[in-house]
Amino acid sequence: MRGKGETVDAAGTAVAEVTPARPARRARTSHARLALLGGFEVQADDKRIQLPVSAQRVAAFVALHERPLRRAYVAGSLWPDVLEERAGASLRSALWRIHRRGRLIEANGDELRLVDGVELDLREAEATATRERR
């Protein structure tokens, strides 16, 4: 009996099928801006991007932290009242929805962070406040 992803060669031996690697995906947005102050809004290439509330929560949570965050920490923080497996599934779903609409969150193994170059209104406000204090 063949397993999924296997073929049989001329001698009748099961051989694993090799799927060619997908080409690297290019970023679909060249300029992105995330606004958290005064309401959640994402713009990419001067167009407003609609995200479901669960995806907004993930984007905002990750953006509020200046360092990469572990997936388990994000999932547990945003979905504390569900089992770990369900929280992880909710996080994966939210990330998929974000990635479908543009490049905002970078997933590198077990860590998540805001993509370099994404403008964040909160950071701009912090920089302005710091300059004004001097």
Secondary structure, DSSP 4 states (H G I P E B T S, - for coil): -PPTTEEE-TTS-EEE--PPPPPPPPPS-S-EEEE-TTS-EEEETTEEE---HHHHHHHHHHHT-SS-EEHHHHHHHH-TTS-HHHHHHHHHHHHHHHHHH-S-EEEETTEEEEPTT-EEHHHHHHHHHHHHH-
